[in-house]
Amino acid sequence: MDENTKSFTRRKFLEIGTATVAGASALSAAPLPQSAPDVEKAERDQSGTNPIGPDDPALHDQNPDSVVPPPTDHANVKPFKYPFELSHKRTQEGGWARQVTVEDLPVSTALAGVNMRLTAGGIRELHWHKAGEWSIMLYGSARITCLDQYGKPFVDDVKQGDLWFFPTGYPHSIHGLGPDGCEFILVFDDGAFSEYDTVQLADWTAHTPRDVLAKNLQVSTDALRQIPTGELYIFQADLPTTSLEEARRQAGGGGDLSKENFSFRLMEMEPTHRSAGGEVRIADSRVFQVSNSVAAAHVIVHPGGMREMHWHQNADEWQYYISGKGRMTVFAAGARARTMDFRKGDVGYVQQTFPHYIENTGTEDLVFLEMFKTSVYQDVSLNNWLTHLPPQLVMSHLHIDQATLNAIPKKEAVIVPV
């Protein structure tokens, strides 16, 4: 390299270095340039059009933020939504069931869900699981039973809005009551767990030698000649003929009932948080003590309101949308963000520590569940965090002035009103 070339290279390096320092100084004193307006303009012109139209108008209408994403969405964030309507519905005399597991929604590794319906008299066969079972009643009423770790029985009648929790290995049953049975959501503390992999009474006895079963039950083999030849799963039976009190007495057999309370009247408790935008009821092991592996929040967001920007420190979030319409943006770090739309029957999922919000985009209340594989509910509010830092630190990050910072609410809002 000759001297002229060396001189030119050194001169260009110094010029670039000086420009870089000057640019950095300018950025520290002025807001960062915003690209969003140009993208928003593109959405309004030919960039956002689809000449041949949507392939499926119904899906288009249900997923507007996937058809034309907000300009802040970026990069490839894998889907975090799956409708129960796409799940296979296993229908039998007495009811039906459908599930969403990690096989359907790959991001959902911590929790799986089942939507089940029982007719009046329909029974979910006596069974138990290798996963803990949390449930909320969506409709109607049912009689539930469970046997605790001390061999003591539990029997209760549950109605719309009530919860139950059966720990791993605890045998239990669900019996639909009149006048029209029930419907409920089950949440299991294992994303890979399948509802169809349960240990069931009739399936077990059908695959046990008859003489062994008779010896164990201390009855004759002839008395067992009509036992089922396989699982019952969901089957039609008569309505219970006894009152709840009598059923408890019969189950107790003159002994004590379980001291554990496997059910919880969620909608009878005062909201944990309430604002003009809606209300939240949190049910974790602090109030529903037996639920030691699943924590839950029942959220109601009024039209125009929003579950504030937040994240969860201690667990992934599994969601079920009970009613209404909403949208959620999940920020997955590394400049990755995606917005998806939700409605009744959808399952959503947010990975641990990923910030998000849920906005009511409809004209009626948005009602949904937040579920976590943990004993205690935790979250972090963006507003609460920003207002509990040295002000200069926040203003330097967001390029806002003191008056703007002062306007941010000083505590967790949970539900932001319209």
C-alpha positions as a printed NumPy array, in Angstrom:
array([[  0.   ,   0.   ,   0.   ],
       [  1.57 ,   3.416,  -1.025],
       [  1.714,   6.466,   1.263],
       [ -1.175,   8.248,  -0.516],
       [ -3.421,   5.248,  -0.007],
       [ -2.411,   4.969,   3.662],
       [ -3.096,   8.67 ,   4.188],
       [ -6.491,   8.367,   2.525],
       [ -7.404,   5.331,   4.658],
       [ -6.396,   7.054,   7.892],
       [ -8.298,  10.196,   6.913],
       [-11.483,   8.239,   6.1  ],
       [-11.234,   6.287,   9.371],
       [-10.971,   9.542,  11.357],
       [-13.887,  11.064,   9.451],
       [-16.062,   8.003,  10.115],
       [-15.079,   7.936,  13.792],
       [-15.853,  11.65 ,  14.209],
       [-19.229,  11.237,  12.508],
       [-20.067,   8.268,  14.732],
       [-19.319,  10.214,  17.93 ],
       [-21.308,  13.195,  16.676],
       [-24.213,  10.935,  15.789],
       [-24.169,   9.298,  19.213],
       [-24.178,  12.723,  20.882],
       [-27.131,  13.798,  18.792],
       [-29.055,  10.64 ,  19.691],
       [-28.508,  11.24 ,  23.398],
       [-30.122,  14.661,  23.136],
       [-33.025,  13.915,  20.789],
       [-35.661,  11.189,  20.426],
       [-34.757,   8.212,  18.287],
       [-36.157,   8.331,  14.744],
       [-39.412,   6.447,  14.418],
       [-40.036,   4.098,  11.476],
       [-43.588,   3.16 ,  12.448],
       [-45.347,   6.084,  10.623],
       [-43.891,   4.94 ,   7.279],
       [-45.041,   1.393,   7.937],
       [-48.467,   2.641,   8.983],
       [-48.649,   4.615,   5.723],
       [-47.778,   1.445,   3.832],
       [-50.671,  -0.312,   5.536],
       [-53.031,   2.314,   4.152],
       [-51.73 ,   2.152,   0.586],
       [-51.154,  -0.723,  -1.834],
       [-48.716,  -2.546,   0.492],
       [-51.501,  -3.826,   2.681],
       [-53.838,  -5.006,  -0.061],
       [-54.532,  -8.559,  -1.2  ],
       [-55.705,  -8.527,  -4.853],
       [-57.264, -11.994,  -4.85 ],
       [-58.968, -11.507,  -1.501],
       [-58.88 , -13.743,   1.605],
       [-59.005, -17.462,   1.028],
       [-61.462, -17.882,   3.891],
       [-63.506, -14.782,   4.831],
       [-64.484, -16.253,   8.209],
       [-60.849, -16.839,   9.207],
       [-59.963, -13.396,   7.834],
       [-62.557, -11.759,  10.079],
       [-61.462, -13.752,  13.125],
       [-57.76 , -12.987,  12.658],
       [-57.44 ,  -9.381,  11.428],
       [-54.102,  -8.858,  13.181],
       [-52.608, -11.83 ,  11.359],
       [-53.961, -10.686,   7.978],
       [-52.637,  -7.121,   8.438],
       [-50.282,  -7.108,  11.454],
       [-49.652,  -3.96 ,  13.487],
       [-46.516,  -2.15 ,  12.258],
       [-44.77 ,  -3.043,  15.52 ],
       [-44.949,  -6.795,  14.81 ],
       [-41.607,  -8.133,  13.623],
       [-39.799, -11.381,  12.778],
       [-41.006, -14.944,  13.138],
       [-42.787, -15.574,  16.435],
       [-44.398, -19.004,  16.399],
       [-48.191, -19.166,  16.877],
       [-49.424, -18.952,  20.468],
       [-53.102, -19.636,  19.747],
       [-55.13 , -22.783,  19.097],
       [-58.961, -22.972,  18.929],
       [-60.69 , -25.865,  20.661],
       [-62.929, -25.952,  17.566],
       [-60.038, -27.539,  15.649],
       [-59.612, -30.308,  18.224],
       [-61.071, -33.766,  17.714],
       [-64.266, -34.102,  19.769],
       [-64.541, -37.556,  21.333],
       [-68.303, -38.047,  21.592],
       [-69.922, -40.824,  23.612],
       [-73.319, -41.468,  25.136],
       [-73.227, -39.209,  28.166],
       [-71.056, -36.401,  26.803],
       [-67.924, -35.435,  24.905],
       [-64.362, -34.204,  25.357],
       [-61.736, -32.407,  23.291],
       [-58.212, -31.388,  24.221],
       [-55.325, -29.061,  23.376],
       [-51.858, -30.385,  24.249],
       [-48.307, -29.604,  23.17 ],
       [-48.968, -31.712,  20.062],
       [-51.588, -29.171,  18.947],
       [-49.872, -26.027,  20.254],
       [-46.112, -26.752,  20.36 ],
       [-45.278, -23.703,  22.478],
       [-47.564, -25.002,  25.272],
       [-45.044, -27.155,  27.121],
       [-46.118, -26.567,  30.739],
       [-49.901, -27.015,  30.674],
       [-52.548, -28.85 ,  28.639],
       [-56.3  , -28.315,  28.544],
       [-59.523, -30.259,  28.032],
       [-63.04 , -28.994,  27.293],
       [-65.64 , -31.51 ,  28.476],
       [-69.423, -31.781,  28.447],
       [-71.519, -34.211,  30.494],
       [-75.254, -34.703,  30.031],
       [-77.653, -34.857,  32.975],
       [-76.62 , -38.213,  34.433],
       [-73.477, -38.426,  32.302],
       [-70.429, -39.69 ,  34.233],
       [-66.73 , -39.235,  33.66 ],
       [-65.559, -42.675,  34.701],
       [-63.781, -43.157,  38.051],
       [-60.115, -42.51 ,  37.259],
       [-56.871, -40.765,  38.187],
       [-53.99 , -39.051,  36.398],
       [-50.236, -38.743,  36.477],
       [-50.84 , -34.965,  36.233],
       [-52.669, -32.653,  38.621],
       [-56.156, -31.617,  37.4  ],
       [-57.509, -28.067,  37.853],
       [-61.002, -27.23 ,  36.609],
       [-63.551, -24.441,  36.275],
       [-67.249, -25.014,  35.68 ],
       [-68.467, -23.084,  32.635],
       [-72.097, -24.233,  32.661],
       [-74.566, -26.257,  34.696],
       [-73.709, -28.334,  37.748],
       [-72.   , -31.599,  38.684],
       [-71.269, -33.842,  41.644],
       [-67.578, -34.566,  42.155],
       [-65.85 , -37.155,  44.334],
       [-62.241, -37.641,  45.403],
       [-60.259, -39.817,  47.827],
       [-57.453, -38.044,  49.69 ],
       [-54.003, -39.317,  50.69 ],
       [-55.393, -40.59 ,  54.005],
       [-58.131, -42.669,  52.391],
       [-60.844, -40.144,  53.335],
       [-63.616, -39.318,  50.852],
       [-64.648, -35.925,  49.507],
       [-68.021, -35.299,  47.824],
       [-69.362, -31.936,  46.648],
       [-71.75 , -30.339,  44.166],
       [-70.227, -27.644,  41.947],
       [-71.902, -25.026,  39.756],
       [-70.92 , -22.435,  37.154],
       [-67.867, -20.469,  38.316],
       [-66.709, -23.067,  40.863],
       [-63.271, -24.689,  40.759],
       [-61.84 , -28.044,  41.731],
       [-58.343, -29.456,  41.952],
       [-57.362, -33.13 ,  42.158],
       [-53.636, -33.739,  42.835],
       [-51.628, -36.324,  40.93 ],
       [-52.829, -39.872,  41.608],
       [-55.947, -38.93 ,  43.609],
       [-58.902, -41.007,  42.274],
       [-61.971, -38.959,  41.384],
       [-65.157, -38.76 ,  39.313],
       [-67.534, -36.184,  37.794],
       [-71.294, -36.753,  37.473],
       [-73.505, -34.335,  35.498],
       [-76.561, -33.092,  37.419],
       [-79.961, -31.821,  36.285],
       [-81.491, -30.162,  34.499],
       [-78.924, -30.149,  31.682],
       [-75.644, -31.557,  32.919],
       [-72.522, -29.408,  32.728],
       [-69.555, -28.152,  30.718],
       [-66.129, -27.362,  32.123],
       [-62.476, -26.745,  31.369],
       [-59.763, -29.022,  32.763],
       [-56.149, -27.829,  32.986],
       [-53.326, -30.319,  33.596],
       [-49.905, -29.38 ,  34.96 ],
       [-48.075, -31.102,  32.07 ],
       [-48.261, -29.796,  28.513],
       [-47.713, -33.269,  27.048],
       [-50.4  , -34.957,  29.144],
       [-53.314, -36.475,  27.233],
       [-56.726, -36.841,  28.798],
       [-56.957, -40.199,  27.062],
       [-53.967, -41.585,  28.984],
       [-55.731, -41.807,  32.336],
       [-55.949, -44.842,  34.598],
       [-59.637, -45.812,  34.598],
       [-61.52 , -48.209,  36.841],
       [-63.354, -50.276,  34.194],
       [-60.267, -50.436,  31.976],
       [-58.157, -51.719,  34.875],
       [-60.648, -54.346,  36.071],
       [-61.211, -55.539,  32.482],
       [-57.488, -56.253,  32.186],
       [-57.116, -58.059,  35.505],
       [-57.637, -61.865,  35.673],
       [-61.176, -62.473,  36.903],
       [-60.088, -64.82 ,  39.688],
       [-57.53 , -62.265,  40.92 ],
       [-60.165, -59.519,  40.927],
       [-62.63 , -61.752,  42.781],
       [-59.984, -62.682,  45.342],
       [-59.107, -59.053,  45.902],
       [-62.724, -57.922,  46.246],
       [-63.572, -61.059,  48.248],
       [-66.583, -61.91 ,  46.083],
       [-67.345, -64.824,  43.753],
       [-66.189, -64.773,  40.144],
       [-69.817, -65.321,  39.132],
       [-70.75 , -62.017,  40.795],
       [-68.341, -60.277,  38.376],
       [-69.616, -61.85 ,  35.154],
       [-71.092, -58.548,  33.853],
       [-68.182, -56.215,  34.525],
       [-67.278, -54.045,  31.477],
       [-64.806, -55.458,  28.984],
       [-63.004, -52.137,  28.568],
       [-62.996, -48.472,  29.555],
       [-66.221, -46.525,  29.909],
       [-64.589, -43.057,  29.769],
       [-67.846, -41.039,  29.509],
       [-71.112, -42.913,  29.84 ],
       [-74.792, -42.265,  30.468],
       [-76.248, -43.202,  33.849],
       [-79.082, -42.097,  36.096],
       [-79.008, -38.867,  38.042],
       [-77.912, -39.222,  41.68 ],
       [-80.884, -40.337,  43.772],
       [-79.591, -38.941,  47.062],
       [-78.995, -35.459,  48.424],
       [-75.45 , -34.16 ,  48.783],
       [-75.614, -34.68 ,  52.544],
       [-76.732, -38.293,  52.125],
       [-74.079, -38.933,  49.468],
       [-71.436, -37.68 ,  51.883],
       [-72.78 , -39.883,  54.663],
       [-72.776, -42.933,  52.404],
       [-69.249, -42.244,  51.154],
       [-67.999, -41.796,  54.695],
       [-69.426, -45.15 ,  55.74 ],
       [-69.693, -43.962,  59.325],
       [-66.137, -42.604,  59.296],
       [-64.62 , -39.18 ,  58.778],
       [-64.72 , -37.216,  55.538],
       [-61.613, -35.616,  54.063],
       [-60.396, -32.478,  55.79 ],
       [-59.116, -31.25 ,  52.4  ],
       [-61.403, -29.004,  50.366],
       [-60.938, -29.972,  46.726],
       [-63.455, -27.375,  45.465],
       [-63.496, -23.581,  45.604],
       [-66.259, -20.976,  45.024],
       [-64.258, -18.607,  42.822],
       [-67.018, -16.213,  41.817],
       [-68.19 , -15.848,  45.405],
       [-64.87 , -14.29 ,  46.47 ],
       [-64.278, -10.539,  46.277],
       [-62.183,  -9.478,  43.275],
       [-58.468,  -9.399,  44.016],
       [-58.181,  -6.325,  41.788],
       [-60.95 ,  -4.06 ,  40.504],
       [-60.896,  -0.918,  38.39 ],
       [-63.128,   0.952,  35.953],
       [-61.704,  -1.331,  33.264],
       [-62.699,  -4.65 ,  34.846],
       [-61.783,  -7.067,  37.609],
       [-59.514, -10.003,  38.413],
       [-59.91 , -12.877,  40.863],
       [-56.71 , -14.745,  41.704],
       [-56.991, -18.306,  43.04 ],
       [-53.678, -19.841,  44.055],
       [-52.529, -21.915,  47.018],
       [-52.88 , -18.902,  49.326],
       [-56.686, -19.048,  49.032],
       [-57.316, -22.439,  47.374],
       [-54.852, -24.39 ,  49.461],
       [-55.144, -27.805,  47.812],
       [-54.183, -26.356,  44.406],
       [-50.455, -26.688,  44.988],
       [-49.276, -26.963,  41.366],
       [-51.663, -24.689,  39.469],
       [-52.411, -20.996,  40.079],
       [-55.154, -19.14 ,  38.225],
       [-56.574, -15.713,  37.522],
       [-60.124, -15.15 ,  36.258],
       [-60.073, -11.881,  34.283],
       [-62.946,  -9.665,  33.118],
       [-62.053,  -6.75 ,  30.832],
       [-64.806,  -4.268,  29.934],
       [-65.118,  -3.028,  26.323],
       [-62.18 ,  -0.816,  25.411],
       [-60.228,  -1.905,  28.49 ],
       [-56.938,  -3.765,  28.567],
       [-55.073,  -6.224,  30.765],
       [-52.076,  -3.978,  31.264],
       [-48.596,  -4.572,  29.823],
       [-46.914,  -7.066,  32.144],
       [-45.015, -10.332,  32.412],
       [-44.793, -13.313,  34.763],
       [-41.552, -14.162,  36.544],
       [-42.229, -17.689,  37.72 ],
       [-44.178, -19.61 ,  35.056],
       [-45.555, -19.827,  31.515],
       [-49.141, -18.605,  31.078],
       [-51.87 , -20.823,  29.565],
       [-55.051, -18.961,  28.636],
       [-58.635, -19.937,  27.879],
       [-61.051, -17.386,  26.421],
       [-64.518, -17.822,  27.903],
       [-66.348, -14.998,  26.095],
       [-65.799, -11.806,  24.121],
       [-63.101, -10.775,  21.655],
       [-59.561,  -9.589,  22.273],
       [-56.078,  -9.301,  20.898],
       [-52.682,  -9.936,  22.423],
       [-49.184,  -8.907,  21.397],
       [-46.345, -11.017,  22.752],
       [-42.813,  -9.572,  22.687],
       [-40.323, -12.427,  22.434],
       [-37.13 , -10.34 ,  22.744],
       [-34.558,  -9.864,  19.979],
       [-36.877,  -7.481,  18.064],
       [-39.476, -10.269,  17.74 ],
       [-43.15 ,  -9.509,  18.349],
       [-46.455, -10.906,  17.122],
       [-50.11 ,  -9.973,  17.561],
       [-52.931, -12.521,  17.453],
       [-56.698, -12.264,  17.907],
       [-58.736, -14.341,  20.362],
       [-62.367, -15.194,  20.926],
       [-64.53 , -17.658,  22.843],
       [-63.062, -21.174,  22.796],
       [-59.485, -20.186,  21.988],
       [-56.411, -21.272,  23.92 ],
       [-53.517, -18.809,  24.225],
       [-50.011, -19.279,  25.57 ],
       [-47.244, -16.91 ,  26.723],
       [-43.797, -18.134,  27.691],
       [-42.319, -17.225,  31.062],
       [-40.963, -13.623,  31.237],
       [-42.313, -12.645,  27.777],
       [-44.108,  -9.257,  28.108],
       [-47.65 ,  -8.995,  26.75 ],
       [-51.059,  -7.341,  27.113],
       [-54.639,  -8.425,  26.293],
       [-56.986,  -5.77 ,  24.886],
       [-60.777,  -6.04 ,  24.62 ],
       [-61.574,  -5.373,  20.949],
       [-65.27 ,  -6.23 ,  21.133],
       [-68.503,  -4.686,  22.395],
       [-69.025,  -7.042,  25.348],
       [-66.906,  -8.08 ,  28.312],
       [-63.798, -10.098,  27.496],
       [-63.577, -12.96 ,  29.993],
       [-60.592, -15.301,  30.1  ],
       [-58.404, -17.436,  32.36 ],
       [-54.717, -17.039,  33.102],
       [-53.259, -20.367,  34.265],
       [-49.79 , -21.132,  35.638],
       [-47.886, -24.251,  36.653],
       [-46.958, -22.891,  40.073],
       [-48.454, -22.67 ,  43.546],
       [-48.319, -18.856,  43.757],
       [-49.396, -16.261,  41.191],
       [-46.805, -13.59 ,  40.312],
       [-46.601, -10.782,  37.76 ],
       [-44.704,  -7.565,  37.062],
       [-46.535,  -4.419,  35.899],
       [-44.71 ,  -2.168,  33.432],
       [-46.233,   0.94 ,  35.033],
       [-45.312,  -0.136,  38.538],
       [-41.727,  -0.863,  37.473],
       [-41.181,   2.416,  35.619],
       [-42.534,   4.527,  38.478],
       [-40.305,   2.846,  41.042],
       [-36.982,   3.701,  39.416],
       [-34.837,   6.851,  39.604],
       [-36.718,   9.25 ,  37.244],
       [-33.634,  10.211,  35.227],
       [-33.031,   6.549,  34.391],
       [-36.513,   6.156,  32.912],
       [-36.442,   9.462,  31.039],
       [-33.087,   8.575,  29.481],
       [-34.45 ,   5.259,  28.227],
       [-37.813,   6.421,  26.854],
       [-36.864,   9.998,  25.832],
       [-39.756,  11.455,  27.813],
       [-39.893,  14.486,  30.094],
       [-40.703,  14.667,  33.804],
       [-44.335,  15.678,  33.205],
       [-44.912,  12.577,  31.084],
       [-43.274,  10.351,  33.66 ],
       [-45.404,  11.932,  36.402],
       [-48.556,  11.06 ,  34.431],
       [-47.836,   7.307,  34.477],
       [-49.868,   5.515,  37.203],
       [-47.735,   4.841,  40.26 ],
       [-48.984,   1.323,  40.932],
       [-50.156,  -1.79 ,  39.148],
       [-53.443,  -1.112,  37.381],
       [-54.02 ,  -4.75 ,  36.31 ],
       [-56.972,  -3.679,  34.134],
       [-56.516,  -0.366,  32.285],
       [-59.845,   1.364,  31.544],
       [-60.782,   2.718,  28.107]])
